[in-house]
Amino acid sequence: MITLALSKGRIFEETLPLLKAAGIEVLEDPETSRKLILPTNREDVRVVLVRASDVPTYVQYGGADLGVAGRDVLIEHGLAGMYQPLDLNIAKCRMSVAVRADFDYESAVKQGSRLRVATKYTQIARQHFADKGVHVDLIKLYGSMELAPLTGLADAIVDLVSTGSTLRANKLVEVERIMDISSRLVVNQASLKLKRAPLRALIDAFATAIPK
């Protein structure tokens, strides 16, 4: 049995065409089914639904043989025990720094001010500001990041940006692009040895179907 870990939403939807290229179809809709383990048209393949941030954990510890996770999630988690064979080029967005429209970010950085930065992505934020030589106090939040500058909790946020409409709606501006984000295929290293043939076939099928 091959177990694939996916999260609901955009990643799930954009992974479906890749699965189809490998001859795999998920038989139930995760939005309407209450099941957390979904069958496919192949008896030897199943899909487990987990939180996006938990996909690497399931793959690392063998709860799943492979999974699809964003580059952001993988950087925060680390890649111990996993092999990352493919950038699937799906669920694309960017990691950026954003501030209130009336906050002079450039001057604050030039003056060497110590910035308060709210983010869920502490590893990425810490590395980014360390590379720039900017001193920051990181405030870990799990959601509604845009509130932090509006309430005075933070000077800036580091968060995923897709269209930028949420930032604009909350009178925030994107001042720095840290990195482009897309979703990657990750494979448990032990599984790749024990189930080499079926997993290699899946990886190769995914590789040929990656959107350009």
Backbone as ProteinMPNN parsed JSONL, in Angstrom:
{"seq_chain_A": "MITLALSKGRIFEETLPLLKAAGIEVLEDPETSRKLILPTNREDVRVVLVRASDVPTYVQYGGADLGVAGRDVLIEHGLAGMYQPLDLNIAKCRMSVAVRADFDYESAVKQGSRLRVATKYTQIARQHFADKGVHVDLIKLYGSMELAPLTGLADAIVDLVSTGSTLRANKLVEVERIMDISSRLVVNQASLKLKRAPLRALIDAFATAIPK", "coords_chain_A": {"N_chain_A": [[0.839, -1.202, 0.0], [0.555, 2.185, -0.889], [0.786, 5.296, 0.598], [-0.358, 8.541, 0.332], [0.099, 11.787, 1.46], [-1.924, 14.591, 1.676], [-3.061, 18.018, 1.78], [-6.182, 19.683, 2.306], [-7.937, 21.802, -0.104], [-6.268, 24.21, -2.161], [-3.799, 22.893, -2.792], [-4.587, 20.191, -2.836], [-6.482, 20.222, -4.964], [-4.855, 21.033, -7.124], [-3.084, 18.982, -7.27], [-4.506, 16.859, -8.24], [-4.582, 16.63, -11.204], [-1.951, 15.732, -11.616], [-1.949, 13.291, -10.312], [-3.8, 12.006, -11.911], [-2.354, 11.747, -14.248], [-0.707, 9.762, -13.48], [-2.393, 7.705, -13.499], [-4.13, 7.578, -11.389], [-7.048, 8.105, -9.534], [-8.822, 9.949, -7.183], [-11.446, 8.766, -5.214], [-13.375, 10.005, -3.654], [-14.729, 13.19, -2.658], [-12.951, 15.505, -0.838], [-14.116, 17.716, 0.3], [-16.733, 17.127, 0.79], [-16.825, 14.623, 1.905], [-16.552, 12.936, 5.056], [-14.47, 11.416, 5.671], [-11.047, 10.798, 6.527], [-9.18, 9.284, 5.354], [-8.908, 8.65, 2.071], [-10.117, 6.594, -0.548], [-8.691, 5.378, -3.659], [-8.838, 4.756, -7.245], [-7.068, 2.746, -7.441], [-6.2, -0.127, -5.727], [-3.892, -0.269, -4.294], [-3.151, 2.262, -3.546], [-3.688, 5.026, -1.447], [-5.126, 8.073, -0.121], [-4.296, 10.31, 2.432], [-5.747, 12.802, 4.422], [-4.422, 15.657, 5.8], [-3.42, 18.417, 7.923], [-1.835, 21.163, 6.263], [0.621, 21.927, 7.398], [1.323, 19.62, 8.68], [1.997, 17.696, 6.833], [4.827, 17.21, 6.162], [5.636, 15.993, 8.58], [4.135, 13.601, 8.718], [5.23, 12.313, 6.496], [7.983, 12.224, 7.135], [8.041, 10.546, 9.421], [6.95, 8.218, 8.498], [4.186, 7.877, 8.431], [3.035, 8.425, 6.102], [3.944, 7.569, 2.758], [4.673, 9.341, 0.833], [4.226, 12.856, 0.051], [2.663, 16.076, -0.582], [3.794, 19.306, -0.261], [4.086, 22.789, 0.554], [6.893, 24.9, -0.263], [7.438, 26.699, 1.762], [6.42, 25.459, 4.083], [8.088, 23.228, 4.176], [10.641, 24.352, 4.556], [10.311, 25.481, 7.089], [9.871, 23.173, 8.569], [12.046, 21.474, 8.019], [14.115, 18.975, 6.363], [14.73, 16.437, 7.289], [15.009, 12.93, 7.042], [13.614, 12.797, 4.702], [13.185, 12.807, 1.145], [13.403, 15.005, -1.537], [12.257, 15.002, -4.462], [10.994, 16.465, -6.556], [10.0, 19.689, -7.763], [6.815, 20.619, -7.979], [5.601, 22.73, -9.135], [3.138, 23.892, -8.537], [0.341, 25.498, -6.789], [1.334, 28.136, -6.485], [2.883, 31.007, -5.013], [4.133, 33.77, -3.086], [6.595, 34.599, -0.587], [6.585, 37.302, 1.53], [7.515, 40.548, 2.912], [5.446, 42.749, 4.651], [3.966, 45.916, 5.472], [2.231, 48.537, 7.327], [0.672, 51.029, 5.306], [1.495, 53.585, 5.947], [3.928, 53.321, 7.171], [7.362, 53.82, 7.244], [9.31, 51.714, 6.012], [11.79, 51.373, 4.709], [13.398, 53.473, 5.699], [13.442, 52.793, 8.404], [14.877, 50.407, 8.345], [17.33, 51.311, 7.299], [18.173, 53.005, 9.332], [18.775, 51.226, 11.254], [16.928, 50.377, 13.052], [15.294, 48.376, 15.538], [13.112, 45.96, 14.631], [9.756, 44.864, 15.138], [8.399, 41.883, 14.215], [5.733, 40.081, 12.996], [4.804, 36.736, 12.423], [4.062, 33.499, 11.017], [6.019, 32.056, 10.031], [8.725, 31.568, 11.271], [11.368, 30.593, 10.961], [12.06, 31.212, 8.286], [11.718, 34.001, 8.329], [13.579, 34.763, 10.311], [16.033, 34.01, 9.124], [15.994, 35.574, 6.798], [16.069, 38.275, 7.75], [18.408, 38.171, 9.228], [20.296, 37.764, 7.215], [20.169, 40.235, 6.034], [21.167, 41.792, 7.993], [19.483, 42.992, 9.802], [18.024, 43.798, 12.867], [15.614, 42.011, 14.641], [12.605, 41.406, 16.533], [10.838, 38.554, 16.81], [7.45, 37.704, 16.54], [5.354, 35.133, 17.091], [2.581, 34.177, 15.274], [-0.509, 32.554, 14.356], [-2.458, 33.052, 12.548], [-4.573, 35.487, 10.791], [-2.675, 37.485, 10.199], [-2.496, 40.071, 9.214], [-3.623, 41.753, 11.043], [-1.733, 42.39, 12.956], [0.131, 44.655, 12.387], [-1.832, 46.626, 12.249], [-2.905, 46.861, 14.763], [-0.801, 47.646, 16.264], [0.75, 45.675, 17.31], [2.911, 44.711, 15.884], [5.594, 45.889, 13.73], [5.904, 44.978, 11.191], [4.968, 42.297, 8.945], [5.642, 38.899, 8.018], [4.604, 36.955, 5.478], [2.64, 34.695, 3.401], [1.862, 35.678, 0.102], [-0.5, 35.989, -2.41], [-2.406, 37.174, -4.464], [-2.361, 39.675, -3.345], [-4.574, 41.042, -2.572], [-5.737, 40.815, -0.015], [-3.898, 42.146, 1.588], [-4.12, 44.758, 0.519], [-6.786, 45.314, 1.145], [-6.605, 45.654, 3.842], [-5.083, 47.862, 4.106], [-2.317, 47.508, 3.915], [1.057, 47.273, 2.66], [3.183, 45.578, 0.367], [6.548, 45.277, 0.88], [8.889, 43.938, 0.479], [10.091, 41.164, -1.261], [10.623, 37.951, -0.327], [10.966, 35.221, -1.149], [10.036, 33.008, -3.855], [7.31, 30.75, -3.773], [6.359, 27.384, -4.144], [4.703, 24.194, -4.485], [6.101, 21.093, -3.374], [7.095, 17.699, -4.066], [7.517, 15.299, -1.603], [9.278, 12.513, -0.258], [9.346, 9.667, 1.815], [12.371, 8.437, 3.03], [12.965, 5.771, 3.789], [10.759, 4.42, 2.724], [11.251, 4.772, 0.021], [13.264, 2.994, -0.411], [12.134, 0.536, 0.324], [9.806, 0.352, -1.213], [10.525, 0.759, -3.83], [10.081, 0.423, -6.72], [7.193, 0.955, -7.282], [7.017, 3.575, -6.214], [8.953, 4.985, -7.659], [7.8, 4.857, -10.165], [5.543, 6.43, -9.757], [6.737, 8.93, -9.14], [8.052, 9.451, -11.573], [5.844, 9.638, -13.294], [4.567, 11.89, -12.241], [6.57, 13.759, -12.783], [6.491, 14.013, -15.569], [4.089, 15.303, -15.89], [4.149, 17.793, -14.757], [3.06, 21.14, -14.548], [3.984, 23.674, -16.832]], "CA_chain_A": [[0.0, 0.0, 0.0], [1.241, 3.473, -0.931], [-0.021, 6.33, 1.243], [-0.004, 9.898, -0.084], [-0.448, 12.809, 2.359], [-2.292, 15.853, 1.032], [-3.913, 18.922, 2.549], [-7.361, 20.141, 1.562], [-7.847, 23.121, -0.716], [-5.566, 24.454, -3.422], [-2.814, 21.841, -3.069], [-5.323, 18.982, -3.227], [-7.062, 20.417, -6.303], [-3.82, 21.138, -8.157], [-2.384, 17.694, -7.337], [-5.353, 15.885, -8.943], [-4.126, 16.342, -12.567], [-0.705, 14.974, -11.549], [-2.356, 11.928, -9.974], [-4.464, 11.445, -13.096], [-1.278, 11.376, -15.185], [-0.143, 8.504, -12.972], [-3.468, 6.708, -13.54], [-4.759, 7.496, -10.067], [-8.168, 9.021, -9.306], [-9.377, 9.899, -5.825], [-12.853, 8.393, -5.41], [-14.288, 10.818, -2.856], [-14.42, 14.616, -2.574], [-12.619, 15.821, 0.565], [-14.953, 18.803, 0.804], [-18.047, 16.596, 1.191], [-16.642, 13.394, 2.678], [-16.041, 13.104, 6.425], [-13.329, 10.51, 5.837], [-9.701, 11.372, 6.491], [-8.436, 8.414, 4.439], [-9.728, 8.548, 0.865], [-9.698, 5.537, -1.478], [-8.491, 5.746, -5.062], [-9.202, 3.672, -8.158], [-6.061, 1.691, -7.306], [-6.27, -0.717, -4.389], [-2.605, -0.136, -3.601], [-2.861, 3.678, -3.291], [-4.711, 5.763, -0.705], [-4.775, 9.456, 0.202], [-4.67, 10.74, 3.785], [-5.925, 14.254, 4.504], [-3.843, 16.215, 7.023], [-3.137, 19.853, 7.84], [-0.68, 21.436, 5.398], [1.855, 21.962, 8.195], [1.617, 18.276, 9.185], [2.407, 16.788, 5.75], [6.21, 16.734, 6.322], [5.742, 15.12, 9.75], [3.624, 12.29, 8.319], [6.191, 11.689, 5.574], [9.243, 11.979, 7.852], [7.942, 9.445, 10.369], [6.416, 7.02, 7.866], [2.728, 7.817, 8.409], [2.748, 8.461, 4.665], [5.141, 7.288, 1.963], [5.018, 10.569, 0.134], [3.256, 13.917, 0.279], [2.859, 17.323, -1.319], [3.823, 20.401, 0.712], [4.684, 24.035, 0.076], [8.299, 25.147, 0.088], [7.429, 27.397, 3.045], [6.219, 24.454, 5.131], [9.271, 22.363, 4.22], [11.745, 25.101, 5.163], [10.028, 25.598, 8.523], [9.944, 21.843, 9.194], [13.326, 20.797, 7.772], [13.93, 17.84, 5.461], [15.302, 15.204, 7.854], [14.261, 11.701, 6.767], [12.82, 12.93, 3.478], [13.815, 13.044, -0.14], [12.569, 15.984, -2.238], [12.664, 14.798, -5.851], [10.375, 17.313, -7.58], [9.206, 20.897, -7.58], [5.63, 20.322, -8.794], [5.21, 23.971, -9.823], [1.714, 24.152, -8.279], [0.028, 26.304, -5.596], [2.408, 29.134, -6.456], [2.677, 32.308, -4.383], [5.437, 34.299, -2.668], [6.751, 34.981, 0.813], [6.94, 38.718, 1.477], [7.401, 41.42, 4.077], [4.431, 43.783, 4.434], [3.834, 46.883, 6.571], [1.18, 49.54, 7.125], [0.993, 51.942, 4.197], [2.123, 54.82, 6.456], [5.169, 52.983, 7.89], [8.532, 53.97, 6.357], [10.127, 50.52, 6.243], [13.155, 51.573, 4.207], [14.119, 54.324, 6.658], [13.621, 52.035, 9.643], [15.963, 49.453, 8.097], [18.581, 52.078, 7.14], [18.565, 53.566, 10.633], [19.147, 50.139, 12.148], [15.896, 50.189, 14.08], [14.918, 46.993, 15.856], [11.739, 45.814, 14.169], [8.918, 43.775, 15.632], [7.863, 41.222, 13.019], [4.789, 38.999, 13.291], [4.809, 35.738, 11.353], [3.962, 32.063, 11.321], [7.202, 31.451, 9.398], [9.829, 32.159, 12.038], [12.682, 30.212, 10.405], [12.284, 31.998, 7.069], [11.871, 35.412, 8.711], [14.846, 34.923, 11.038], [17.129, 33.915, 8.157], [15.925, 36.727, 5.892], [16.543, 39.507, 8.398], [19.819, 37.963, 9.595], [21.071, 37.986, 5.985], [20.168, 41.68, 5.768], [21.755, 42.48, 9.132], [18.432, 43.76, 10.48], [17.657, 43.217, 14.172], [14.162, 41.875, 14.759], [11.96, 40.59, 17.546], [9.821, 37.804, 16.105], [6.229, 37.393, 17.282], [4.724, 34.034, 16.368], [1.125, 34.136, 15.167], [-0.95, 31.423, 13.536], [-3.45, 33.477, 11.568], [-4.949, 36.911, 10.785], [-1.403, 38.193, 10.319], [-2.647, 41.485, 8.827], [-4.035, 42.527, 12.223], [-0.601, 42.751, 13.827], [0.55, 46.055, 12.223], [-2.974, 47.525, 12.421], [-3.163, 47.027, 16.202], [0.428, 48.054, 16.933], [1.464, 44.517, 17.844], [4.164, 44.544, 15.142], [5.887, 46.879, 12.68], [5.847, 44.325, 9.884], [4.625, 40.875, 8.942], [6.18, 38.043, 6.959], [3.495, 36.051, 5.202], [2.424, 34.315, 2.01], [1.058, 36.609, -0.688], [-0.875, 35.444, -3.717], [-2.814, 38.309, -5.311], [-2.135, 40.928, -2.628], [-5.859, 41.704, -2.303], [-5.968, 40.876, 1.438], [-3.057, 43.239, 2.088], [-4.708, 46.038, 0.119], [-8.042, 45.506, 1.878], [-6.253, 46.034, 5.21], [-4.197, 49.032, 4.006], [-0.915, 47.111, 4.058], [1.783, 47.243, 1.385], [4.279, 44.622, 0.256], [7.77, 46.078, 0.739], [10.039, 43.092, 0.17], [9.765, 39.788, -1.667], [11.679, 37.1, 0.23], [11.185, 34.073, -2.038], [8.872, 32.418, -4.523], [6.874, 29.51, -3.131], [5.538, 26.43, -4.888], [4.61, 22.949, -3.714], [7.093, 20.073, -3.722], [6.832, 16.306, -3.702], [8.494, 14.765, -0.642], [9.161, 11.059, -0.156], [10.025, 9.058, 2.958], [13.585, 7.774, 2.535], [12.842, 4.322, 3.979], [9.772, 3.936, 1.743], [11.852, 4.75, -1.312], [14.059, 1.768, -0.51], [11.278, -0.649, 0.463], [8.769, 0.347, -2.267], [11.22, 1.538, -4.859], [9.486, 0.373, -8.068], [5.95, 1.733, -7.413], [7.239, 4.987, -5.922], [9.675, 5.576, -8.801], [6.821, 4.994, -11.253], [4.733, 7.603, -9.415], [7.578, 10.125, -9.282], [8.275, 9.678, -13.011], [4.577, 10.092, -13.879], [4.404, 13.275, -11.79], [7.56, 14.59, -13.47], [6.057, 14.294, -16.955], [2.842, 16.067, -15.89], [4.321, 19.078, -14.062], [2.688, 22.278, -15.398], [5.107, 24.559, -17.19]], "C_chain_A": [[0.878, 1.257, 0.0], [0.296, 4.526, -0.355], [0.524, 7.706, 0.881], [-0.683, 10.898, 0.836], [-0.688, 14.104, 1.588], [-3.076, 16.71, 2.013], [-5.064, 19.376, 1.665], [-7.087, 21.489, 0.89], [-7.027, 23.133, -1.987], [-4.573, 23.341, -3.77], [-3.506, 20.561, -3.522], [-5.821, 19.106, -4.666], [-5.989, 20.401, -7.391], [-2.96, 19.874, -8.256], [-3.18, 16.669, -8.153], [-4.913, 15.602, -10.386], [-2.829, 15.522, -12.61], [-1.005, 13.505, -11.222], [-2.983, 11.247, -11.19], [-3.436, 10.99, -14.117], [-0.623, 10.069, -14.774], [-1.21, 7.402, -12.943], [-4.199, 6.544, -12.232], [-5.879, 8.536, -9.959], [-8.692, 8.837, -7.894], [-10.891, 9.735, -5.943], [-13.846, 9.208, -4.581], [-13.793, 12.256, -2.776], [-14.133, 14.975, -1.114], [-13.495, 16.917, 1.161], [-16.316, 18.295, 1.282], [-17.939, 15.328, 2.042], [-16.125, 13.716, 4.08], [-14.798, 12.238, 6.662], [-12.009, 11.278, 5.77], [-8.759, 10.508, 5.665], [-9.341, 8.167, 3.238], [-9.217, 7.438, -0.051], [-9.454, 6.118, -2.875], [-8.919, 4.56, -5.934], [-8.167, 2.548, -8.168], [-6.062, 1.169, -5.873], [-4.991, -0.52, -3.582], [-2.226, 1.32, -3.311], [-4.021, 4.309, -2.521], [-4.185, 7.16, -0.387], [-5.203, 9.746, 1.638], [-4.705, 12.267, 3.805], [-5.403, 14.759, 5.838], [-3.681, 17.725, 6.845], [-1.878, 20.059, 6.994], [0.632, 21.376, 6.176], [2.25, 20.591, 8.737], [2.104, 17.308, 8.106], [3.851, 16.314, 5.927], [6.385, 15.777, 7.498], [5.271, 13.71, 9.414], [4.622, 11.567, 7.419], [7.481, 11.328, 6.309], [9.172, 10.724, 8.717], [7.231, 8.214, 9.81], [4.91, 6.845, 7.955], [2.197, 7.898, 6.991], [4.057, 8.181, 3.928], [5.621, 8.518, 1.222], [3.922, 11.599, 0.377], [3.578, 15.116, -0.58], [2.746, 18.464, -0.31], [4.493, 21.619, 0.096], [6.123, 24.174, 0.53], [8.396, 25.825, 1.45], [7.338, 26.415, 4.206], [7.471, 23.593, 5.292], [10.471, 23.065, 4.851], [11.542, 25.191, 6.678], [10.226, 24.27, 9.244], [11.339, 21.25, 9.127], [13.076, 19.516, 6.991], [14.534, 16.538, 5.983], [14.405, 14.014, 7.528], [13.443, 11.728, 5.496], [13.695, 13.227, 2.276], [12.865, 13.978, -0.893], [12.893, 15.933, -3.729], [12.141, 15.819, -6.859], [9.779, 18.596, -7.017], [8.02, 20.735, -8.522], [5.074, 21.561, -9.498], [3.715, 24.272, -9.676], [1.562, 24.971, -6.999], [1.079, 27.398, -5.406], [1.966, 30.444, -5.783], [4.062, 32.832, -4.002], [5.413, 34.607, -1.174], [7.269, 36.417, 0.822], [6.878, 39.377, 2.845], [6.366, 42.485, 3.735], [4.315, 44.649, 5.689], [2.601, 47.755, 6.329], [1.622, 50.524, 6.049], [1.718, 53.197, 4.687], [3.428, 54.555, 7.221], [6.346, 53.037, 6.917], [9.535, 52.844, 6.641], [11.585, 50.749, 5.855], [13.987, 52.41, 5.187], [14.41, 53.567, 7.945], [14.781, 51.054, 9.509], [17.302, 50.178, 8.014], [19.086, 52.601, 8.47], [18.956, 52.494, 11.641], [18.156, 49.922, 13.273], [15.654, 48.697, 14.328], [13.43, 46.841, 15.546], [11.036, 44.667, 14.872], [8.2, 43.174, 14.425], [6.975, 40.056, 13.441], [4.763, 38.021, 12.123], [4.524, 34.345, 11.897], [5.26, 31.379, 10.914], [8.481, 31.994, 10.044], [11.208, 31.808, 11.478], [13.029, 31.067, 9.19], [12.534, 33.46, 7.421], [13.214, 35.648, 9.401], [16.027, 34.941, 10.069], [17.165, 35.138, 7.249], [16.503, 37.98, 6.532], [17.991, 39.377, 8.863], [20.71, 38.228, 8.385], [21.185, 39.476, 5.657], [20.859, 42.471, 6.882], [20.763, 43.353, 9.882], [18.059, 43.048, 11.782], [16.141, 43.177, 14.294], [13.789, 41.104, 16.022], [10.817, 39.888, 16.835], [8.651, 37.466, 17.036], [5.5, 36.319, 16.493], [3.204, 34.126, 16.445], [0.741, 32.989, 14.248], [-1.994, 31.816, 12.494], [-3.755, 34.949, 11.713], [-3.725, 37.805, 10.959], [-1.553, 39.695, 10.098], [-3.041, 42.373, 10.009], [-2.852, 43.088, 13.004], [-0.125, 44.197, 13.63], [-0.592, 47.036, 12.511], [-3.266, 47.805, 13.888], [-1.934, 47.491, 16.973], [1.204, 46.902, 17.546], [2.832, 44.362, 17.179], [4.344, 45.682, 14.143], [5.666, 46.287, 11.296], [5.358, 42.895, 10.053], [5.417, 40.179, 7.841], [5.122, 36.984, 6.711], [3.459, 35.694, 3.72], [1.521, 35.341, 1.339], [0.764, 35.953, -2.022], [-1.242, 36.591, -4.652], [-2.509, 39.655, -4.661], [-3.43, 41.629, -2.226], [-6.137, 41.813, -0.795], [-5.133, 41.993, 2.062], [-3.699, 44.586, 1.768], [-5.983, 46.339, 0.913], [-7.783, 45.98, 3.313], [-5.222, 47.163, 5.256], [-2.741, 48.703, 4.357], [-0.269, 47.088, 2.679], [2.931, 46.237, 1.472], [5.558, 45.409, 0.006], [8.988, 45.24, 0.363], [9.556, 41.689, -0.185], [10.919, 38.906, -1.194], [11.996, 35.93, -0.7], [9.886, 33.664, -2.712], [8.584, 31.065, -3.887], [6.092, 28.67, -4.135], [5.52, 25.144, -4.062], [5.541, 21.88, -4.268], [6.573, 18.685, -3.353], [7.915, 15.873, -2.724], [8.205, 13.282, -0.418], [9.938, 10.577, 1.062], [11.204, 8.226, 2.449], [13.518, 6.259, 2.676], [11.865, 3.722, 2.969], [10.384, 3.817, 0.359], [12.733, 3.515, -1.505], [13.158, 0.531, -0.539], [10.242, -0.784, -0.658], [9.285, 1.059, -3.509], [10.483, 1.572, -6.198], [8.189, 1.183, -8.167], [6.135, 3.225, -7.155], [7.975, 5.678, -7.06], [8.722, 5.794, -9.96], [5.941, 6.223, -11.019], [5.508, 8.902, -9.633], [7.778, 10.464, -10.761], [7.009, 10.188, -13.694], [4.295, 11.548, -13.49], [5.328, 14.194, -12.596], [7.122, 14.961, -14.882], [4.832, 15.201, -16.996], [2.955, 17.431, -15.221], [3.946, 20.231, -14.986], [3.883, 23.208, -15.626], [4.793, 26.004, -16.8]], "O_chain_A": [[1.818, 1.373, 0.786], [-0.857, 4.63, -0.775], [1.701, 8.001, 1.09], [-1.905, 10.872, 0.985], [0.211, 14.64, 0.941], [-3.679, 16.2, 2.957], [-4.941, 19.445, 0.442], [-6.157, 22.211, 1.249], [-7.078, 22.2, -2.789], [-4.515, 22.899, -4.917], [-3.069, 19.919, -4.477], [-5.611, 18.211, -5.484], [-6.193, 19.821, -8.457], [-2.198, 19.713, -9.209], [-2.606, 15.723, -8.694], [-4.869, 14.434, -10.775], [-2.627, 14.718, -13.52], [-0.393, 12.596, -11.783], [-2.733, 10.072, -11.461], [-3.62, 9.968, -14.778], [-0.056, 9.356, -15.602], [-0.969, 6.308, -12.431], [-4.817, 5.509, -11.979], [-5.67, 9.711, -10.26], [-8.971, 7.719, -7.46], [-11.544, 10.474, -6.68], [-15.053, 9.102, -4.799], [-12.589, 12.511, -2.82], [-14.985, 14.77, -0.249], [-13.605, 17.035, 2.382], [-16.978, 18.953, 2.085], [-18.85, 15.003, 2.804], [-15.353, 14.657, 4.264], [-14.16, 12.319, 7.712], [-11.88, 12.27, 5.053], [-7.664, 10.944, 5.312], [-10.402, 7.556, 3.362], [-8.016, 7.349, -0.303], [-9.943, 7.195, -3.217], [-9.307, 3.506, -5.429], [-8.361, 1.524, -8.822], [-5.938, 1.942, -4.923], [-4.998, -0.593, -2.353], [-1.106, 1.589, -2.878], [-5.185, 4.149, -2.89], [-2.978, 7.404, -0.382], [-6.339, 9.463, 2.02], [-3.813, 12.932, 3.278], [-5.881, 14.34, 6.892], [-3.796, 18.239, 5.733], [-0.969, 19.229, 7.009], [1.63, 20.846, 5.687], [3.375, 20.407, 9.202], [2.574, 16.216, 8.425], [4.094, 15.109, 5.85], [7.191, 14.85, 7.426], [5.925, 12.732, 9.777], [4.837, 10.363, 7.558], [8.012, 10.234, 6.12], [10.114, 9.932, 8.751], [6.941, 7.275, 10.55], [4.392, 5.787, 7.597], [1.067, 7.499, 6.708], [5.138, 8.513, 4.413], [6.818, 8.711, 1.012], [2.833, 11.268, 0.845], [4.625, 15.175, -1.226], [1.749, 18.584, 0.402], [5.357, 21.497, -0.773], [6.522, 23.641, 1.565], [9.327, 25.56, 2.21], [8.077, 26.521, 5.185], [7.867, 23.268, 6.411], [11.232, 22.448, 5.596], [12.481, 25.002, 7.452], [10.69, 24.236, 10.384], [11.778, 20.592, 10.07], [11.949, 19.021, 6.957], [14.819, 15.632, 5.2], [13.189, 14.077, 7.713], [12.669, 10.809, 5.226], [14.776, 13.807, 2.379], [11.654, 13.762, -0.887], [13.705, 16.72, -4.214], [12.761, 16.028, -7.901], [9.149, 18.604, -5.96], [8.199, 20.717, -9.74], [4.191, 21.457, -10.349], [3.099, 24.838, -10.579], [2.508, 25.124, -6.227], [1.637, 27.565, -4.321], [0.842, 30.913, -5.963], [5.064, 32.372, -4.551], [4.358, 34.842, -0.584], [8.281, 36.715, 0.189], [6.288, 38.857, 3.792], [6.404, 43.06, 2.648], [4.533, 44.185, 6.808], [2.003, 47.712, 5.254], [2.81, 50.812, 5.908], [2.472, 53.809, 3.93], [3.972, 55.464, 7.849], [6.327, 52.371, 5.882], [10.479, 53.013, 7.412], [12.499, 50.365, 6.585], [15.141, 52.086, 5.466], [15.498, 53.686, 8.51], [15.572, 50.886, 10.437], [18.294, 49.724, 8.584], [20.293, 52.637, 8.71], [19.409, 52.801, 12.744], [18.492, 49.358, 14.315], [15.797, 47.873, 13.425], [12.594, 47.523, 16.138], [11.639, 43.635, 15.165], [7.484, 43.87, 13.705], [7.415, 39.155, 14.155], [4.707, 38.434, 10.965], [4.722, 34.062, 13.079], [5.572, 30.282, 11.376], [9.215, 32.776, 9.44], [12.119, 32.635, 11.517], [14.142, 31.581, 9.074], [13.446, 34.088, 6.883], [13.903, 36.625, 9.106], [16.915, 35.786, 10.18], [18.235, 35.675, 6.962], [17.329, 38.667, 5.931], [18.722, 40.367, 8.89], [21.765, 38.848, 8.516], [22.176, 39.919, 5.076], [21.106, 43.668, 6.739], [21.145, 44.333, 10.521], [17.809, 41.842, 11.79], [15.465, 44.183, 14.078], [14.549, 40.267, 16.51], [9.918, 40.546, 16.31], [8.844, 37.007, 18.162], [5.074, 36.554, 15.363], [2.62, 34.15, 17.529], [1.556, 32.51, 13.459], [-2.371, 31.0, 11.652], [-3.267, 35.602, 12.636], [-3.73, 38.749, 11.75], [-0.842, 40.496, 10.704], [-2.824, 43.585, 9.987], [-2.961, 44.137, 13.638], [0.016, 44.917, 14.619], [-0.347, 48.154, 12.965], [-3.808, 48.857, 14.227], [-2.0, 47.706, 18.183], [2.206, 47.12, 18.227], [3.795, 43.939, 17.819], [3.383, 46.35, 13.759], [5.293, 46.988, 10.355], [5.338, 42.355, 11.159], [5.811, 40.802, 6.855], [4.779, 36.212, 7.606], [4.146, 36.301, 2.898], [0.547, 35.811, 1.925], [1.66, 35.427, -2.682], [-0.463, 36.939, -5.54], [-2.411, 40.668, -5.354], [-3.392, 42.693, -1.608], [-6.714, 42.805, -0.349], [-5.599, 42.7, 2.955], [-3.809, 45.451, 2.637], [-6.224, 47.481, 1.304], [-8.634, 46.627, 3.922], [-4.577, 47.398, 6.278], [-2.038, 49.487, 4.994], [-0.942, 46.91, 1.664], [3.559, 46.075, 2.518], [5.646, 46.139, -0.982], [10.015, 45.791, -0.034], [8.719, 41.11, 0.508], [12.06, 39.094, -1.615], [13.162, 35.676, -1.004], [8.792, 33.931, -2.215], [9.499, 30.331, -3.512], [5.263, 29.19, -4.882], [6.233, 25.025, -3.065], [5.74, 21.778, -5.479], [5.74, 18.523, -2.462], [9.103, 16.061, -2.989], [7.051, 12.853, -0.392], [11.057, 11.027, 1.311], [11.047, 7.407, 1.543], [13.963, 5.535, 1.785], [12.111, 2.646, 2.424], [10.081, 2.887, -0.388], [12.922, 3.049, -2.628], [13.383, -0.398, -1.315], [9.847, -1.895, -1.013], [8.581, 1.846, -4.142], [10.282, 2.65, -6.757], [8.08, 2.03, -9.054], [5.489, 4.051, -7.799], [7.668, 6.821, -7.397], [8.818, 6.8, -10.664], [5.63, 6.963, -11.953], [4.999, 9.849, -10.233], [7.684, 11.627, -11.154], [7.074, 11.058, -14.563], [3.839, 12.339, -14.315], [4.92, 15.269, -13.034], [7.35, 16.082, -15.338], [4.558, 15.812, -18.029], [1.963, 18.153, -15.124], [4.456, 20.305, -16.103], [4.672, 23.476, -14.721], [5.613, 26.895, -17.02]]}, "name": "protein", "num_of_chains": 1, "seq": "MITLALSKGRIFEETLPLLKAAGIEVLEDPETSRKLILPTNREDVRVVLVRASDVPTYVQYGGADLGVAGRDVLIEHGLAGMYQPLDLNIAKCRMSVAVRADFDYESAVKQGSRLRVATKYTQIARQHFADKGVHVDLIKLYGSMELAPLTGLADAIVDLVSTGSTLRANKLVEVERIMDISSRLVVNQASLKLKRAPLRALIDAFATAIPK"}
